[in-house]
Amino acid sequence: MHRLMFCAMLSVLLLMSSARAQDVLKLSGFEAPNLTPVAESILSQAYGELGIRIQTIITSPRRALLDSASGKTDGELVRIRTIEADHSSLLRVDVPIILARTFAYANKPQLRGKSFKQLRHLRVGHVAGARFAAELTDGFAEVWTADTPEQLFEMLQRDRIDLVIAGEGTGRRIIRDRKLVGVFPLRPSLQEVAFYHYLHEKHADLVPRIEAVLKRMLAVPVGEETDGVGETAPEKDGHVLHKTGLS
């Protein structure tokens, strides 16, 4: 009798432990200081409404994707929507949670209202290794690169360049922290990238539930910019500024 009661209690404890384990989603992620923490905050709140906790497993971007696509983790914390073309096992939660924008920043009022193509005679700068910015600035009179966006905004202030290509969050932070007066983004943005949350197909039943919560939370996706959306990491070469083009 006692043995039967012990076995019954043990079974209940195991079921409770299993239920608790299922209430934690392990999501693949990677180091992106202006992206990952924002996504974690949004998704923690959203899943919290469903009684589910999330845990982010940080690895390299490639390893993170392999783990989520194979089902080793429960999904991707946040990614651009193109990944689903190559990884059908990942189901997109169809609510953009972060919208990343890239702008050209200037400090000359006469540049307001001009299209980017009208500015090709000017001196432009971007972070070294930024593929999108490098393609965008091809054909400009002078193209400069630097190790950090802070260096570029310093060059802008010293009238060594006329434009800085940078992410919205990065530009906003530098303008605020350095109290830069008269520096502004030229509109419209040069690029907009939407980031989405993905779940592995084993959690297909959870997709519409979390999607409904996010739709209610995010009438507009959060406008947080990463320093390197769709770009490689900045190339390091001491603190040397590099002039990459003359015409």
Secondary structure, DSSP 8 states (H G I E B T S, - for coil): -HHHHHHHHHHHHHHHHHHHHHTEEEEEE---TTTHHHHHHHHHHHHHTTT-EEEEEE--HHHHHHHHHHTSSSEEEEEEGGGGGT-TTEEEEEEEEEEEEEEEEE--GGGTT--GGGGTTSEEEEETT-HHHHHHTTT-SEEEEESSHHHHHHHHHTTS-SEEEEEHHHHHHHHHHTT-SS-EEEEEEEEEEEEEEEEEGGGGGGHHHHHHHHHHH-SS-B----TTTTS------TT--EEEEE-
